[in-house]
Structures are given as structure tokens and as C-alpha cells.
Amino acid sequence: PAFVENSVFVDMERAGLRLWGWVSLPTFSRSQADLQYFYVNGRIIRDKLVAHAIKQAYRDVLFHGRHPAYVLYLELAPAAVDVNVHPTKHEVRFRDSRLVHDFLFSALHKALAEVRPEDHIAASADAAEAPANQPHSGASDDFYQMESQKPLTLSESSSVHQLSDYSRSAERGQYYQPSAQPRPQLDSLAKLYEADEEIPPLGYAIAQLHGIYILAQNKDGLIVVDMHAAHERITYERMKAASLNEKLKMQPLLVPVSIAVSQTEADCAEEQRETLLGLGIELERVAQESIVVRQVPTLLKDSNVEQLVRDVLSDVLEYGSSERIQAHHDELLSTMACHGSVRANRHLTIPEMNSLLRDMEATERSGQCNHGRPTWVYQSLDALDKLFLRGQ
């Protein structure tokens, strides 16, 4: 039951291939790869190509060292697969392995990207039967599991997915820019609920806790958001989209930043200048052990430029060849996004917090940060009542 409640149903067909079944949410994972079942034309198999495609689909949403759970069925023409490559017939050989790999990756990548907070909360409230001494965010020895995050499909018509003030300001490299007429705050939330007005899935912010968490109230309970983790995912997805469309805007620095580096780092910066430019970082070598940074991505203009460049150079050196650097393009963007995200202990106003919540609802994979950690958890009012033994 836990797997079903924390899984996404997949059903996709293309080029004579059909994939259907269930894959776990990134926040519901195992410490080992033992809850993984993959069938080809009804026959259970273990295949490196299949495992790699699934791993790639979860690449930037799964916490390090964790494994997804899944029950998947692949259907294709019998002539397109050889089942006689192993005596036990648990291994197969696909006639067009690249086609199968890309199909599996794209189907699962799309399914995971479409998971949103939209209607999660109602599903959680209906399913919340946990004992009072077991909070919804608890994890067992085997599972890293957030029972509060249920699979959903984004409703394209929902008004909560309109571009927020932060979305518009982010393109100019600014942090949250509240509107002139902020959404209702504490004194009017009760009236809003009584009027049965449409409430966004992540509700409306009511407070900030220790400069780290946003506390929000929706119609059915309490939402707790890790604001740095959430903003990191939003920034990362924006940078990926802009980079994919070759529209990653750059911001010239008013005063170029000079950085003392090792000769190895300076050599790397010089050799990979075009690669770094593609990431929105313009720099040049000015001495044997010195570089100057002239432009950074607009989204990251308020970040610590020196630390940003040092971290990116460190990653580039680790990846080595240009081919490997290109293959790890998204990981480099993830490193950069972390620098552009709002930090702990930064005070946000209520309108700023609400802007972040609205952006989360409109952003792919917003349930996890770039490292696979959950960005929000939920406690229904019923679950809170049980904790305090109300109505018993």
C-alpha cells in the first residue's frame, strides 16, 4: 500500500513501444535496489540498459545513494527483442537498444517532471491514517519516505500556476519582488476559507521559522517548506530551460572580480573558456595564477561570484575531458543554482513567501531540491488533531 500511495502511474506508447506501470516518487526510495520489477512482454528481466535508463530519469531528483522502486511493463514486437541470450532468460538483447533506452528515459523523465503539489494535499488527507506518534515525514530503515507528497498531474487551467512576481523578477536577476496588492494574510485567511475561494495547493504563508522554513496554511492543514531547497530547484529548472534554448542571460559585473587560483585552475579556465561561456560565466586568464570574471548568469548576479567560479572550476576539473563536461552539463548548472538560492536566516516578507509557494506549484520537480531532498512536507488537520488527542 505504501508504494502505491507514493508512486506515479506511467502509460506511454511510441514507435511500436509501450511502457506502463508504476514508479516511486523521488521522496519514496530504498537504501538498496531490491524493490525493482521490470517486465518485457510479460517476462521479468534484469538488464543493464533498462537500469541505466531508469537511473538517468531519476538523476537530479533522487537523494545520493538511494534507489527508486518500480513495477514496469514494456511491450514491443517479439522480433524486436532476443530472450535467449541467457540460460535463465532473465537477460535480453534489444534489436535497437538506443531506441529502447531513449524511450524509457523520456517516458519516466516526463512522468516525474509532471508531479506537482496540485491535489497532492487532498490525496494525502484522504490517506492519512498514520498513528499519532508517527509523523508524516518519518522514514524507516528501508525507506526515505515523505508520505505527504502524493503523485499528481498538473492542471493546466489552474489559476495558481500563473507567473508569479518572483518569476518575472527572477529573469532580471532579482529575488522576490512582492506585488503592490499582496494576497490575503492571516487576518483575512479565515474569511477566504469560509468563502470557499480556490486555495492553492501549498496554501498561503503565515510565518517563517528560524529563517529556514516557511509555514503555510491551506484548506486542509499545515505545509512546511525548506525555502533554500525550494528556491534552489526553481533556479535550477529556470537555468536548465534557458540553457536548453540558448537564452541564458548574462549580467556584466560593474566591477570585474579578480580571483587568485592555482596554475591548474587557471589552465582549466583558459582551456574551457567557451564551455564556461555556455554556462553564462565570462572570464579570462590575466596571469599565470589569476583570472578575471566579467559576466555571470543574470539569475546569479547577487551570488558570491568568487565562490561560484571556484566551485564550477572544481567540478570542471573533476569531469576532465570536454565530452564528460558536456555530459555533466546539468550537474554544473545545479552547482551554480545552489549559489543563486535564498540562504538560511534571510528574512522574507509574507508576500515574498507566497511568491515562492506559487513558483513551486508551477515548477517541474519542485517536490525535491537538486540533491533529491524533499522541499516540503504536509500535516493534515486530522493528523494534527490525533497528535493532540482531540475528539477522543
PyMOL commands that set and color helices and strands:
alter all, ss='L'
color gray80, all
select helices_A, chain A and resi 2-5+48-57+78-80+97-113+120-127+159-161+165-170+186-194+227-244+263-271+273-278+298-300+305-319+322-327+329-339+350-362+381-387
alter helices_A, ss='H'
color red, helices_A
select strands_A, chain A and resi 7-14+17-24+28-30+36-40+43-45+70-75+81-82+93-94+143-145+204-209+213-217+221-226+250-260+282-287+290-297+376-380
alter strands_A, ss='S'
color yellow, strands_A
deselect
rebuild
show_as cartoon
